[in-house]
């Protein structure tokens, strides 16, 4: 399995980092794109440098590297996840504006009919955000807001993060045991 993973510049970069850790442990090949703003958030929220996160991925692509192989639909991937997904990135995808590799790879993922999972972490939402989410949903994306559940009786923040990451993996039909499922 090969997935494109992108981290954008909004709070919640922990979701993308944890996703990369889980995918690496599962032997999933990943192509990573990190926006310049996400690099700053990595330092602010997690105290990590970009090299710490790049070590979790199979391939690294520059944010503006529009000639990267993943910018073409002829390159086979099994989907793309943007976690966290900034409202700027969501708006670019919704409008079809592909000015960087993240938005281009997302556009390619949609046009090829592959799974695209967007993990927005913004609150409250304005009408533009909601309409952009509806637009990408109609285009075939899954909008998976970073909204952890509590029925699995989480004991710490890491279990809340694992819940959201587990939901991402569920969309892609990747087996995991990151949280206790309802009724089990």
N, C-alpha and C positions, 0 to 999 in steps of 0.2 A: 504494500500500500504506500502511496505517495501523496502527501498533502502539502498545500501551500498554507503557511501560517504568517499572519501579519499582526504586528503590534502598532497601534496608533497612539497619538498623544492625548489621552484622557486618563483620568483616574481609573484604577483597576487593572493596571498592567500585571498584577499578580496572577490574574486569570490566564493570560497568555503564557507567562513563564511556567506556571504549574502545568498547563496543557502540554508545553514542550517537554517538560520532565516526564510526564506520563507517556507521551508518544515515544520518546526515546527509549524508555524502559520496555515499551511494547514492541520495539523494533520497527516502528513506522518511519519511513523516510520523509524528511521534512525540508521544504524550501522556505527559508525565513526572510521576511522583509520587515525592517524596523524603521519607522518614520523618525526624523530628527527630533520631533517633539516627544515621541515615546522614549527615546534615549534619555531625555531630561527627566521624564517621569520615573524611569527605572532608578535613577539616582535618588530622586526625592522620596519615592515611596518605598523602595526596597534596598537602597544603598548599594545597588549593583551597577557595574559598568557593562557596556554593550558586549565586550568580549566574554563576560560571564554567561550571557544569554546565547550568544552565537555558538558556544561550545555544546549547547543542547540540540543543535540543528545539524542536519546532513549537509545542506548547501545554504550559503548566504548570498543575498542579492541586495545591491544598493537601491535605496529608495527611488532614485531617478534613473535607474538602469533599464530604460525602456526596451533595450535590445536583448534583455535576459530571455532565455528559452521559455520561461513560464508566461511571457507576454504573448505567446502564440498558442492558438487552440490545437496546433499539430502536436504539441507536447502533452503527453498523457499524464494527467494527475487524477486523483480520486476525489478532489474537492478542495475547498479553501475555507479557512476560518480566520476571521478578523476579531481578535480579542485582546484588549478592548477595541471597540469600534467608535471612533470619535464621530460627532455629528457632522463635522467637515467631510470625513471620508464617506459617511452614509449619504450625505447630500451629493457628493461627486458620483457615487455609484448610481443613485436614483436618477440623476440627470444625464448619465452617460458620458460625463466629462472625465477623460482618462489622462490626466496630466502627470501622473506618477505611476510607478510600478504597482503599487497597491491597488489603485483604482483600475488600472489596465488588467491586472491579473483577475480581479473580481469580475470585470466585464467579460473577459474570456471564459471564466468559469460559468457565468450565466449563459452566454451564447452557446456554449458546448453542452448545456443541460446538466452540468455537474453540481453537486451540492455546494452551496455557499452559505456559511453560517456567520451571521453578524451578531456580535455581543456588545450592544450599546450599554454604556454605564453613565447615563445622564439623568438627572432628576432635579426639578420637575421637567416635564416635556412640554414644549410649545407645539402649536398646530403644525408648523413647518416640519418639526421632527416626526410627528405622528404621520403626516402625509408622506414624507420620505420613506418611513418604515412601510407604509401601505404600498408604495410604489415598488420597492424592492421585493416585497412579498409577492405582489402580482407578477413580478418578473421571474420568480422562482426561488428567491432566497429564503432562508429561515432566519427570522429575527428572534434572537434568544437573549432577552435582556438579562443582565447579571442580577437576578433576583433569587437568592438562595431560599430553599424551603427549610422548615424547622421540624417536620414530622419525624425526621431521623435522629432527633435529640442531639444536635451538635454540641460538643463540649468546648470548642475553641474556633477561632477564625479560620484555621486551616480546614476544618471540616465544612465550613460554609463555602469556602473556595472550591473544595473538592466536589461539593454538590453541583455547583454551576459547571465545572469542568466535566463532571459525569454526564450532565444533561447534553453538553456539546458532543461527547462521545456517543451518547444514545442516538442523536440525530444521524451520525455517521455509521451507526450499527457496529461500533467497536466495543467489545466486551470489557467490562471493568467491575471493580468492587470498591468504588470510591465513596459510596454512601449506601445506607440500608434502604431498600426500596419499600414503598408503602405496603403495609400488610404482611411483611415478611419478618 
